[in-house]
């Protein structure tokens, strides 16, 4: 299991920079990877961690856009749960204006996932309706803000009244507590029986099948994870009956894509941050308590993202 231990100092490859990590974001994908169910990209570090913020301590021979001392955030293939991480220079951005280092550390993964999936893959449009699971989670908080910001109607789900209120404060018109209410019935009622144009599903399991049930004709189901519910069984007859599309994006493929990953990272983060989107105040843990941080995420009791700090 996760252990806090010394490792060798890093030297950047020709196209990389080394970042002294001041804060690292904790994500559901880390939970799946810890359990052995998340295939990492070839060559990725054994250390967990898909995003971080800090300052650059060394640069590779071919890097011209960054210098030692620059304050940055980064999208990682792994390695963020450490004092330092080596990352391709193309996956590094300045800390967005108005964000602290702590806030910036939880922006890259969520911002890129939301922008790439909702804007580029599902093509959510003004006037459409989206169901976004996980109102208080890292993806959910950004997805709600972005969808509401473009003029879509947002319905969200959460496991408590406090989390539901977070969703409403970010722009959701309807927030459903799935522990006390049937979210399928509530979603259909909120849309007068029509259903929604898009569902963001980070849950999997039975929630996947329920998501198909609430899609309108020609709706889109975005599968971005299955940490909570497990790998779902697909009932293809429902896909045919509603003429709906299921869209999935593997993080490893996305983060290593060239040259698209850089443009998605740059434009995705800029699109969200420049529009005023902000993460809720993260829950902070010492880096040496990474295992406890993951357990808090798995328990579902935290509001917003979890951050590790050296």
Buried (B, 14 or more C-beta within 10 A) or exposed (E): EBEEEEEEEBEBBEBBBBBBBBBBBBBBBBBBBBEEEBEBBEEBBEBBBBBBBBBBBBBBEEBEEBEEEBBBBBBBBBBBBBBBBBBBBBBBBEBBEEBEBBBBBBBBBBBBBBBBBBBEBBEBEEEBBBBBBBBBBBBBBBBBBBBBBBEBBBBBBBBBEEBBBBBBEBBBBBBBBBEEBEBBEBBBEBBEEBBBBBBBBBBBBEBBBBBBBBBBEEBBBBBBBBBBBBEBEEEEEBBEEBEBBBEEBEBBEBBBEEEEBBEBBBBBBBBBBEEEBBBBEBBEBEBBBBBEBBEBBBEBEBBBBBBBBB
